[in-house]
Amino acid sequence: MSQPRILILRAPGTNCDAETAFAFQTAGGAPDVLHLNRLLESPQLAADYQVLCLPGGFSYGDDVAAGRIFANQIRHHLADVMRDFREAGKLVLGICNGFQILIKSGLLDTDGDNGPAASLAWNDSHQFLDRWVDLKADGSNCVFLSEIEEMFLPIAHAEGKFVARDEQTLDQLEQAGQLVLRYCPSEGCPDEGNSEDFNPNGSSRHVAGMSDKSGRVFGLMPHPERFIDPTQHPQWTRIEKQAEGQGLALFRNAVRYFS
């Protein structure tokens, strides 16, 4: 398959679907943006695609909680479709609000006998954050982060603090290789400690993104689709010229997986 098809699902309040479609198209994919209601009406449409992406924004206004209504639609009406999609070896990506949807819908394998193993809570500052962050990636078990070690990407969220049920759960996620993206200072990510200077929301173990055990379902709070072109870097006129924005590699990995 030379050009995998990407299904980008939007809902009222989604506002990053166009940028995400452009990122996938630039990476060589064939994206379609569909309203969630289209998939609810015709669930069989999902079978035509190789990648499912839930983009950023404020789906349904985040009225109940960030991503909760969208996640409930998936959990109660599309669970079978999503299970079949994953079991077919396809890819699922959730960005910011999409990460919140993934983790609350159970698509990231976070549900256990005692309820969700992990969630995304309000930032420690209790404020909406909009800034750029340094990230350290471990792509050994994540398709989207293959051969990516570091990234510099923007964040824009109020509920982005990664939390788990307890330390034992964090250890289990760590040992399973699911904590694949972390906030870090430019000189490297420390093993211990916590600093709002580089961990903007107080996430446990500095987690900025996680994957399921297969590495084919991935959610992250930063926005890779907002750094596709070098001129999107906040200091692009002062730094050495780059061939492309660092976020593009993530989308290239998804397209290359099927190419």
C-alpha positions as CSV (number, residue, x, y, z in Angstrom):
1,M,0.0,0.0,0.0
2,S,1.7,3.2,-1.2
3,Q,-0.6,5.7,0.4
4,P,-2.4,4.7,3.6
5,R,-5.7,6.2,4.3
6,I,-6.1,8.2,7.5
7,L,-9.4,8.8,9.3
8,I,-9.4,12.0,11.3
9,L,-12.5,12.1,13.5
10,R,-13.8,15.5,14.6
11,A,-16.7,16.6,16.8
12,P,-18.2,20.0,17.9
13,G,-15.3,21.8,19.5
14,T,-12.5,20.0,17.6
15,N,-10.2,22.7,16.2
16,C,-7.0,20.9,15.0
17,D,-8.4,18.6,12.4
18,A,-7.3,20.7,9.4
19,E,-3.7,21.0,10.7
20,T,-3.6,17.3,11.4
21,A,-4.9,16.4,8.0
22,F,-2.2,18.7,6.4
23,A,0.5,17.0,8.5
24,F,-0.6,13.5,7.4
25,Q,-0.9,14.7,3.8
26,T,2.6,16.2,3.9
27,A,3.9,12.9,5.3
28,G,2.5,11.1,2.3
29,G,-0.8,9.8,3.6
30,A,-4.4,10.3,2.3
31,P,-6.4,11.9,5.1
32,D,-10.2,12.3,5.4
33,V,-11.8,14.4,8.1
34,L,-15.1,13.0,9.2
35,H,-17.6,14.1,11.8
36,L,-18.0,11.5,14.6
37,N,-21.7,11.3,13.8
38,R,-20.8,9.8,10.3
39,L,-19.0,6.9,12.0
40,L,-21.8,6.4,14.5
41,E,-24.2,6.2,11.6
42,S,-22.0,3.9,9.5
43,P,-19.4,2.1,11.7
44,Q,-18.3,0.0,8.7
45,L,-16.5,3.1,7.3
46,A,-13.6,2.5,9.7
47,A,-12.6,-0.6,7.8
48,D,-11.5,1.5,4.8
49,Y,-8.7,3.2,6.8
50,Q,-5.3,2.2,8.1
51,V,-4.8,5.0,10.7
52,L,-7.4,6.6,13.0
53,C,-6.5,10.0,14.5
54,L,-8.3,11.9,17.2
55,P,-7.1,15.5,16.9
56,G,-6.8,18.3,19.4
57,G,-9.4,20.9,20.5
58,F,-12.2,21.0,23.0
59,S,-14.7,18.3,21.9
60,Y,-18.2,19.0,23.0
61,G,-16.8,22.0,24.8
62,D,-15.1,19.7,27.4
63,D,-18.4,20.4,29.3
64,V,-18.3,17.3,31.5
65,A,-14.5,16.8,31.5
66,A,-11.9,17.1,28.7
67,G,-12.7,14.4,26.1
68,R,-15.2,12.6,28.3
69,I,-18.3,12.9,26.0
70,F,-16.4,11.9,22.9
71,A,-14.9,9.0,24.9
72,N,-18.3,7.9,26.1
73,Q,-19.5,7.8,22.5
74,I,-16.7,5.5,21.6
75,R,-17.0,3.3,24.7
76,H,-20.8,2.8,24.3
77,H,-21.3,2.8,20.6
78,L,-18.1,2.0,18.8
79,A,-16.3,-0.4,21.1
80,D,-16.5,-3.3,18.7
81,V,-15.4,-1.2,15.8
82,M,-12.4,0.1,17.7
83,R,-11.5,-3.4,18.9
84,D,-11.6,-4.8,15.3
85,F,-9.5,-1.8,14.1
86,R,-6.8,-2.4,16.6
87,E,-6.7,-6.2,16.2
88,A,-6.3,-5.7,12.5
89,G,-2.9,-4.2,13.2
90,K,-3.8,-0.7,12.4
91,L,-2.6,2.6,14.1
92,V,-4.5,4.9,16.4
93,L,-3.2,8.4,17.4
94,G,-4.6,10.8,19.9
95,I,-3.3,14.4,20.2
96,C,-4.1,16.5,23.2
97,N,-7.9,16.3,23.4
98,G,-7.5,13.1,21.4
99,F,-5.1,11.7,24.1
100,Q,-7.8,12.6,26.7
101,I,-10.3,10.7,24.6
102,L,-8.1,7.7,24.1
103,I,-7.3,7.3,27.8
104,K,-10.9,7.8,28.9
105,S,-12.4,5.5,26.3
106,G,-10.2,2.6,27.3
107,L,-8.4,2.5,23.9
108,L,-5.0,2.7,25.6
109,D,-5.7,-0.4,27.7
110,T,-5.9,1.6,30.9
111,D,-9.0,0.0,32.2
112,G,-8.6,-2.6,34.9
113,D,-10.7,-4.3,37.5
114,N,-10.5,-1.3,39.7
115,G,-11.3,1.3,37.0
116,P,-9.0,3.3,34.8
117,A,-5.3,2.8,35.6
118,A,-4.4,6.3,34.4
119,S,-6.0,9.6,33.6
120,L,-5.3,13.2,32.7
121,A,-6.1,15.8,35.4
122,W,-6.0,19.5,35.8
123,N,-2.6,21.1,35.5
124,D,-0.9,21.9,38.9
125,S,-1.3,25.6,38.1
126,H,-5.1,25.1,37.5
127,Q,-4.6,27.3,34.5
128,F,-4.6,26.7,30.7
129,L,-1.0,26.5,29.5
130,D,0.2,27.5,26.0
131,R,4.0,27.2,25.5
132,W,6.7,25.1,23.9
133,V,8.4,22.2,25.7
134,D,11.4,19.9,25.3
135,L,10.6,16.2,25.0
136,K,12.5,13.0,25.3
137,A,11.2,10.0,23.4
138,D,11.6,6.3,23.6
139,G,10.5,4.9,20.3
140,S,11.6,1.3,20.9
141,N,8.1,0.2,21.6
142,C,6.0,2.9,19.7
143,V,5.5,3.0,16.0
144,F,4.9,6.7,15.9
145,L,8.2,7.5,17.8
146,S,10.4,5.2,15.8
147,E,14.0,6.6,15.6
148,I,12.9,9.8,17.4
149,E,14.9,10.7,20.4
150,E,14.0,14.4,21.1
151,M,11.4,16.9,20.0
152,F,10.5,20.5,20.7
153,L,6.8,21.0,20.4
154,P,4.0,23.3,21.6
155,I,1.4,22.4,24.3
156,A,-2.0,24.0,24.8
157,H,-4.2,22.4,27.5
158,A,-5.7,22.8,30.9
159,E,-6.1,19.1,31.8
160,G,-2.8,17.5,30.8
161,K,-1.4,16.2,34.1
162,F,-0.7,12.5,33.7
163,V,-1.7,10.6,36.8
164,A,-2.0,6.9,37.6
165,R,-3.9,5.0,40.3
166,D,-0.8,4.5,42.4
167,E,2.9,4.0,42.2
168,Q,2.6,0.3,41.5
169,T,0.5,1.1,38.4
170,L,3.1,3.6,37.2
171,D,5.8,0.9,37.7
172,Q,3.7,-1.5,35.6
173,L,3.2,1.0,32.8
174,E,7.0,1.8,33.0
175,Q,8.0,-1.9,32.8
176,A,5.6,-2.5,29.9
177,G,7.4,0.2,28.0
178,Q,4.2,2.3,27.7
179,L,5.5,5.6,29.0
180,V,7.2,6.6,25.8
181,L,7.3,10.4,25.8
182,R,8.4,12.7,28.7
183,Y,8.9,16.4,29.3
184,C,12.6,17.1,29.9
185,P,15.1,20.0,30.1
186,S,17.2,20.5,27.0
187,E,20.2,18.8,28.5
188,G,18.2,15.6,29.2
189,C,15.5,14.1,31.2
190,P,16.3,13.4,34.9
191,D,15.3,10.2,36.5
192,E,13.9,11.8,39.6
193,G,12.6,15.1,40.8
194,N,10.0,17.4,39.4
195,S,10.2,20.9,38.1
196,E,7.6,23.1,36.5
197,D,10.4,24.7,34.5
198,F,10.2,21.7,32.2
199,N,7.3,19.6,33.4
200,P,4.6,22.3,32.9
201,N,1.6,20.5,34.3
202,G,3.1,18.3,37.1
203,S,2.7,15.0,35.3
204,S,3.8,11.9,37.2
205,R,7.3,10.9,36.1
206,H,7.2,13.7,33.6
207,V,4.9,11.7,31.2
208,A,3.8,13.7,28.1
209,G,2.5,10.7,26.1
210,M,2.0,6.9,26.4
211,S,1.3,4.0,24.1
212,D,-0.6,0.7,24.5
213,K,1.5,-2.5,24.9
214,S,1.6,-3.1,21.2
215,G,3.0,0.4,20.4
216,R,0.4,1.0,17.8
217,V,-2.0,3.1,19.9
218,F,-0.4,6.3,21.0
219,G,-1.6,9.5,22.8
220,L,0.3,12.6,23.6
221,M,-0.4,16.1,25.0
222,P,2.0,18.1,22.8
223,H,0.9,19.1,19.3
224,P,3.2,17.7,16.6
225,E,0.9,19.0,13.9
226,R,1.8,22.5,14.9
227,F,5.5,22.1,14.0
228,I,5.5,20.7,10.5
229,D,7.2,23.7,8.8
230,P,10.5,25.1,10.1
231,T,8.9,28.6,10.2
232,Q,6.5,27.4,12.9
233,H,9.4,27.3,15.4
234,P,9.1,30.4,17.7
235,Q,12.7,31.3,17.0
236,W,13.0,30.2,13.4
237,T,14.7,33.4,12.3
238,R,17.4,33.0,15.0
239,I,18.3,29.3,14.8
240,E,20.1,27.2,12.2
241,K,17.8,26.5,9.3
242,Q,15.9,23.2,9.5
243,A,14.7,21.1,6.6
244,E,11.3,20.5,8.3
245,G,9.5,20.9,11.6
246,Q,10.3,18.2,14.2
247,G,6.7,17.1,14.5
248,L,6.6,15.8,10.9
249,A,8.7,12.8,11.7
250,L,5.9,11.4,13.9
251,F,3.4,11.5,11.0
252,R,6.0,10.1,8.6
253,N,6.5,7.1,10.9
254,A,2.7,6.3,10.7
255,V,2.7,6.5,6.9
256,R,5.9,4.5,6.6
257,Y,4.5,1.7,8.7
258,F,2.0,0.9,5.9
259,S,4.2,1.9,3.0
